[in-house]
Amino acid sequence: MRQPFRSIKRMVSRIASTSRAISFNARHYSVEYSFYSAVSQFLDFHRTPNKITYFVMHRRRCSIQKYLRKKYRRVIDKYRSAEEELRHSNESGRIWVFWWQGEHDAPPLVQKCIASIRRHSGSHDVVVLLKENYANYVVIPDYILAKHDTGSITHNQLANLLRVMLLAQCGGAWLDATIHVSGPIEEVIFRRHFYTHKVVHRSPGRFDHAKWSTYFLAGTKGNLLFRFVRDCYFLHWIEEDRQIDYFLFDYSIWLAYETVPAVRKMIDSVPYNNPCILSLQQVLGQKFDESLYQEYTRDTYLHKLTWKTAFNPVTEDNEETFYGYLLNNDGS
């Protein structure tokens, strides 16, 4: 009898939690957002992508965008008519990487990714930011650090703020610690006023149309986009203890793209690059295939990986996997 009782108890707890979330979202954001958030969670968009779930997610995104347009009105008004200032050069810019706990305590794949960034960084200094040294480069407001200490702001959310603050204040290039670099980092990244990963992507499931990637951003000191997003974050966290959506960073960039003509022009000018950036991530647990690896690295040298899934270095037949290859080959 215990098992059915526990199942019923979990179900009741889940219903109560969902009810509280619906009530909070309706009061704090909007009834529209609350409704579509609840429906999207029930339909599970990621497992069952179809016309209905795409419609629900689209309506949910529209409600988020409507809320953020209102919330960030002061930031929009501040930058709407701004023109990008080309006063600074980024040609000697640093490469910024972040791992809060410290590089030596990072998972093996992260350590290998950071090593690959250093190996292919050319003349650019690589700075690995961590808990003990980030304050040497940027000063994060006390109210944000206080919320990070209490857990209201996660490490990932702090990293999002840190990257736009650093890029706005110092310039350079930000690469997530889970990016494997398979060839020299191109200097075009540092010659342009703004740069990011960009591919042709027509999936109705993406509101950014793959015009940018937050895990790879570069630009000059004082860049208009980075200042816009930074100010959005400042305004958000001084008033809030949570994010309306996991992808608030992308929504903030989207808002700048939609409301500031100079930002739209800057993002649209970035050429398509690194088309296979996610391909290696999808085969990490599979048997290593040299020809497939060469295919993925032919016109792509940045590869976004993940450490959150447990991969084995060898298959059940004791053959090396792509994950094992990346761990065991320092020269790739």
C-alpha positions as CSV (number, residue, x, y, z in Angstrom):
1,M,0.0,0.0,0.0
2,R,2.9,2.3,0.5
3,Q,3.8,2.7,-3.2
4,P,0.4,3.8,-4.4
5,F,0.2,6.2,-1.4
6,R,3.5,7.7,-2.3
7,S,2.5,8.1,-5.9
8,I,-0.7,9.9,-4.9
9,K,1.2,12.1,-2.5
10,R,3.7,13.1,-5.3
11,M,0.8,13.8,-7.6
12,V,-0.9,16.0,-5.1
13,S,2.3,17.8,-4.4
14,R,2.9,18.4,-8.1
15,I,-0.6,19.7,-8.6
16,A,-0.2,22.1,-5.7
17,S,3.2,23.3,-7.0
18,T,1.7,23.9,-10.4
19,S,-1.2,25.8,-9.0
20,R,1.1,28.1,-7.0
21,A,3.2,28.7,-10.1
22,I,0.1,29.5,-12.2
23,S,-1.1,31.9,-9.5
24,F,2.3,33.6,-9.1
25,N,2.8,34.0,-12.9
26,A,-0.7,35.5,-13.4
27,R,-0.2,38.1,-10.6
28,H,3.5,38.9,-11.4
29,Y,3.6,38.7,-15.2
30,S,0.3,38.3,-17.0
31,V,-2.7,35.9,-17.3
32,E,-1.6,35.2,-20.9
33,Y,1.9,34.2,-19.8
34,S,0.6,32.1,-17.0
35,F,-1.8,30.2,-19.2
36,Y,0.6,29.4,-22.0
37,S,3.4,28.5,-19.6
38,A,1.1,26.0,-17.9
39,V,-0.1,24.6,-21.2
40,S,3.4,24.3,-22.6
41,Q,4.6,22.5,-19.6
42,F,1.7,20.0,-19.9
43,L,2.3,19.5,-23.7
44,D,6.1,19.2,-23.2
45,F,7.2,21.0,-26.3
46,H,10.7,19.5,-26.5
47,R,9.4,15.9,-26.5
48,T,6.4,16.4,-28.8
49,P,7.2,19.2,-31.3
50,N,4.2,19.7,-33.6
51,K,2.0,22.6,-34.8
52,I,0.1,22.8,-31.6
53,T,3.1,22.9,-29.3
54,Y,4.8,25.4,-31.7
55,F,1.7,27.6,-31.5
56,V,1.6,27.4,-27.7
57,M,5.4,28.2,-27.4
58,H,5.0,31.1,-29.9
59,R,2.2,32.6,-27.8
60,R,4.2,32.1,-24.6
61,R,7.2,33.9,-26.2
62,C,4.9,36.7,-27.4
63,S,3.7,37.2,-23.8
64,I,7.3,37.3,-22.5
65,Q,8.3,39.8,-25.1
66,K,5.3,42.0,-24.3
67,Y,6.2,41.9,-20.6
68,L,9.9,42.7,-21.3
69,R,9.1,45.6,-23.6
70,K,7.2,47.2,-20.8
71,K,9.6,46.3,-18.1
72,Y,12.7,47.5,-20.0
73,R,11.0,50.6,-21.4
74,R,13.6,52.9,-19.8
75,V,16.5,51.0,-21.3
76,I,14.8,51.0,-24.7
77,D,14.2,54.7,-24.6
78,K,17.8,55.3,-23.6
79,Y,19.3,53.4,-26.5
80,R,16.7,53.5,-29.3
81,S,18.3,56.3,-31.2
82,A,21.9,55.5,-30.2
83,E,24.5,55.0,-32.9
84,E,27.3,52.6,-32.5
85,E,30.6,54.3,-31.6
86,L,33.6,52.9,-33.3
87,R,36.2,54.5,-31.0
88,H,37.9,51.3,-29.7
89,S,39.8,48.4,-31.4
90,N,39.4,44.8,-30.4
91,E,42.4,43.4,-32.2
92,S,44.3,42.8,-29.0
93,G,41.3,41.7,-27.1
94,R,41.3,39.0,-24.5
95,I,39.4,35.7,-24.6
96,W,37.2,35.3,-21.5
97,V,36.2,31.9,-20.1
98,F,34.2,31.3,-16.9
99,W,34.2,28.4,-14.5
100,W,33.1,29.5,-11.0
101,Q,34.5,26.6,-9.0
102,G,38.0,26.9,-10.6
103,E,39.6,25.2,-13.6
104,H,41.2,22.4,-11.7
105,D,37.9,21.3,-10.1
106,A,36.1,21.4,-13.5
107,P,34.9,18.2,-15.2
108,P,37.5,16.6,-17.5
109,L,35.7,17.7,-20.7
110,V,35.6,21.3,-19.5
111,Q,39.4,21.1,-18.7
112,K,40.0,19.8,-22.2
113,C,37.9,22.5,-23.8
114,I,39.7,25.3,-21.9
115,A,43.1,23.7,-23.0
116,S,41.9,23.7,-26.6
117,I,41.0,27.4,-26.3
118,R,44.4,28.2,-25.0
119,R,46.1,26.1,-27.7
120,H,44.3,27.9,-30.6
121,S,44.2,31.5,-29.1
122,G,47.1,32.9,-31.1
123,S,48.3,36.1,-29.7
124,H,45.3,36.7,-27.5
125,D,45.5,36.2,-23.7
126,V,43.0,33.7,-22.3
127,V,41.6,34.7,-18.9
128,V,39.8,32.0,-17.0
129,L,37.4,33.7,-14.6
130,L,36.5,32.1,-11.3
131,K,35.2,33.0,-7.9
132,E,38.6,34.2,-6.7
133,N,39.6,36.5,-9.6
134,Y,36.6,37.9,-11.4
135,A,36.6,41.0,-9.3
136,N,40.1,41.9,-10.7
137,Y,38.3,42.7,-14.0
138,V,34.8,43.9,-13.2
139,V,32.8,45.1,-10.2
140,I,29.4,43.5,-9.9
141,P,26.8,45.5,-7.9
142,D,26.4,44.4,-4.3
143,Y,22.7,43.8,-4.6
144,I,23.4,41.2,-7.3
145,L,26.1,39.5,-5.3
146,A,23.8,39.3,-2.3
147,K,21.1,37.6,-4.4
148,H,23.8,35.2,-5.7
149,D,24.9,34.4,-2.2
150,T,21.3,33.5,-1.2
151,G,20.8,31.4,-4.4
152,S,18.2,33.7,-6.0
153,I,20.8,34.2,-8.8
154,T,22.4,31.0,-10.0
155,H,26.0,30.6,-11.2
156,N,24.8,30.5,-14.8
157,Q,22.7,33.7,-14.4
158,L,25.7,35.4,-12.8
159,A,27.9,34.3,-15.7
160,N,25.4,35.9,-18.1
161,L,25.7,39.2,-16.4
162,L,29.4,38.9,-16.0
163,R,30.0,38.3,-19.8
164,V,28.1,41.4,-20.9
165,M,29.7,43.6,-18.2
166,L,33.1,42.4,-19.2
167,L,32.6,42.8,-22.9
168,A,31.0,46.2,-22.4
169,Q,33.8,47.4,-20.2
170,C,36.8,45.6,-21.7
171,G,35.9,44.1,-25.1
172,G,37.3,40.8,-26.3
173,A,35.7,37.5,-26.9
174,W,33.6,35.3,-24.6
175,L,33.7,31.5,-25.1
176,D,31.8,29.2,-22.8
177,A,34.0,26.7,-21.0
178,T,32.2,23.9,-22.9
179,I,33.5,25.0,-26.3
180,H,36.1,22.8,-27.9
181,V,38.3,24.5,-30.4
182,S,39.6,22.4,-33.2
183,G,41.6,25.0,-35.1
184,P,43.0,28.5,-34.9
185,I,40.6,31.1,-33.7
186,E,40.1,33.4,-36.6
187,E,41.3,37.0,-36.3
188,V,38.1,38.2,-38.0
189,I,36.5,37.8,-34.6
190,F,38.6,40.6,-33.2
191,R,38.7,42.8,-36.3
192,R,34.9,43.3,-36.4
193,H,33.1,45.6,-34.0
194,F,30.7,42.7,-33.1
195,Y,30.8,39.0,-33.8
196,T,28.9,35.8,-32.7
197,H,28.1,32.4,-34.0
198,K,25.4,32.6,-36.7
199,V,23.9,30.0,-39.0
200,V,21.0,29.6,-41.5
201,H,18.2,28.2,-39.3
202,R,14.5,28.2,-40.2
203,S,13.1,26.2,-37.3
204,P,9.8,27.7,-36.0
205,G,11.0,26.7,-32.5
206,R,13.6,29.5,-32.4
207,F,12.7,33.1,-32.0
208,D,16.3,34.3,-32.5
209,H,16.4,32.8,-36.0
210,A,20.0,31.6,-35.0
211,K,21.3,35.2,-35.5
212,W,23.4,35.0,-32.3
213,S,24.7,32.6,-29.7
214,T,25.2,33.7,-26.1
215,Y,27.9,31.1,-25.6
216,F,30.1,32.8,-28.2
217,L,30.1,36.6,-28.2
218,A,32.8,39.1,-29.2
219,G,33.0,42.9,-29.6
220,T,34.8,46.1,-28.8
221,K,34.9,47.9,-25.5
222,G,31.7,50.0,-25.1
223,N,29.7,48.0,-27.6
224,L,26.1,49.2,-27.8
225,L,24.5,45.7,-27.6
226,F,26.5,44.7,-24.5
227,R,25.6,48.0,-22.7
228,F,21.9,47.5,-23.5
229,V,21.8,43.9,-22.2
230,R,23.9,44.9,-19.1
231,D,21.4,47.7,-18.3
232,C,18.5,45.3,-18.7
233,Y,20.1,42.9,-16.2
234,F,20.8,45.7,-13.7
235,L,17.2,46.8,-13.9
236,H,15.9,43.3,-13.7
237,W,17.8,42.1,-10.7
238,I,17.3,45.2,-8.6
239,E,13.6,44.5,-8.8
240,E,13.3,40.7,-9.2
241,D,14.4,37.5,-7.5
242,R,13.8,35.2,-10.4
243,Q,13.8,35.2,-14.2
244,I,10.7,35.0,-16.3
245,D,12.4,32.5,-18.5
246,Y,15.7,30.5,-18.7
247,F,16.5,32.3,-21.9
248,L,16.3,35.9,-20.5
249,F,19.7,36.6,-22.0
250,D,18.4,35.8,-25.5
251,Y,15.2,37.7,-25.0
252,S,17.3,40.8,-23.9
253,I,19.3,40.5,-27.1
254,W,16.1,40.1,-29.1
255,L,14.7,43.2,-27.5
256,A,17.7,45.2,-28.5
257,Y,17.6,43.8,-32.0
258,E,13.9,44.7,-32.4
259,T,14.0,48.2,-30.8
260,V,17.5,49.6,-31.6
261,P,18.2,50.0,-35.3
262,A,22.0,50.2,-34.8
263,V,21.9,46.8,-33.0
264,R,19.9,45.2,-35.7
265,K,22.4,46.5,-38.3
266,M,25.3,45.2,-36.3
267,I,23.9,41.7,-35.8
268,D,22.7,41.4,-39.4
269,S,26.2,42.3,-40.6
270,V,27.8,39.2,-39.0
271,P,28.6,36.6,-41.6
272,Y,27.4,33.0,-41.2
273,N,30.0,30.9,-39.5
274,N,30.7,27.6,-37.8
275,P,27.8,25.7,-39.3
276,C,28.5,22.4,-37.4
277,I,29.0,24.0,-34.0
278,L,26.5,21.5,-32.3
279,S,27.3,18.4,-34.4
280,L,30.0,17.0,-32.1
281,Q,27.8,17.3,-29.1
282,Q,25.2,15.0,-30.7
283,V,27.7,12.2,-31.2
284,L,29.9,12.4,-28.1
285,G,28.7,8.9,-26.8
286,Q,29.1,7.2,-30.2
287,K,32.1,5.3,-31.6
288,F,34.7,7.7,-32.9
289,D,34.7,8.1,-36.7
290,E,37.7,9.9,-38.2
291,S,35.9,10.8,-41.4
292,L,32.9,12.2,-39.5
293,Y,35.2,14.2,-37.3
294,Q,36.9,15.7,-40.3
295,E,33.5,16.5,-41.8
296,Y,32.4,18.3,-38.7
297,T,35.7,20.3,-38.4
298,R,36.1,21.1,-42.1
299,D,34.4,24.5,-42.0
300,T,33.8,24.7,-38.2
301,Y,36.5,25.2,-35.5
302,L,34.2,26.0,-32.6
303,H,32.2,23.1,-31.1
304,K,29.7,23.6,-28.3
305,L,29.7,20.5,-26.1
306,T,28.1,19.6,-22.8
307,W,29.4,18.2,-19.5
308,K,25.9,17.6,-18.0
309,T,25.5,14.2,-19.7
310,A,27.6,11.3,-18.6
311,F,29.5,9.9,-21.6
312,N,31.9,6.9,-21.6
313,P,35.3,7.1,-23.2
314,V,34.8,3.7,-24.8
315,T,31.8,1.8,-26.2
316,E,30.5,-1.5,-24.9
317,D,32.9,-3.1,-27.4
318,N,35.8,-1.2,-25.9
319,E,36.2,1.1,-28.9
320,E,36.9,4.8,-28.4
321,T,34.0,7.2,-28.5
322,F,34.1,10.8,-29.6
323,Y,34.1,11.8,-26.0
324,G,37.1,9.5,-25.4
325,Y,38.9,11.0,-28.4
326,L,38.5,14.5,-27.1
327,L,39.8,13.5,-23.7
328,N,42.8,11.6,-25.1
329,N,44.0,13.8,-27.9
330,D,45.6,17.1,-26.9
331,G,46.5,18.1,-30.5
332,S,43.0,18.1,-32.0
